Amino acid sequence: MTSVREARPDLGVVVVTHYHRILEQLNPDVVHLLVDGRVVTSGGPELALLIEREGYEAWR
């Protein structure tokens, strides 16, 4: 079975979630953190793990 990433490398998908478990299934390349409708930081999947572990307070 071909993955979507292999079949459509030019395809971009935006997913907005508060749940890390969804990101575990999607395996994102880039994670953006939005606070009050603005991107306050970006990173790789490790950013989602940091937010899960430490919360959002550092960016408020």
N, C-alpha and C positions, 0 to 999 in steps of 0.2 A: 504494500500500500504506500503510495506517495504522500508525503506530508504536504500541507498547504504551503509551507515555507519553500519546499523543493519545487512544487508545481508553479508557484506564483511568487518568485523572489522580489518582484516589483510591488507587491501588494502591501499596503500599510493598514493597520487596524488600530483603532483607539478604543480602549476599554477603561471605563471609570469605575473604580471599586474601592471599598474600604477593607476588603478581605484578602489577606495574603494567600489563603488557600486557592483562590481563583488564579492568582499569578503562578502558583506552583503548577497548575495544569497548562497554562499558556506559555510559560517559559519566555518572558519578554526579553527583548534586546535592550530596551530603554525604559526607565521608570521616571516619571515626572511627579513631583509632589506639588499639589495645588493647595493654597491657603487663601481663603476669601476670593476665589476665582482667578488667582495669579499663580504662575509657576514660580515657586521659591527655590527649588533645587531640582537637579536631574542627575541620574546616574544609571548604573546597571541594576541587575536583580538584587545585588547586595544592599541597595538603598531600601528596597521593600523589606528586607530582613531587618535592617536597622530600625526602621519605623515600627515594625511589628514588635521588636524587642524593647525599644525605648519610648515609643509614642511620638506624638506630633509636637509636643510642647516646645522643643528646641527651635522650631521654625515659626512659631506664632509671634 
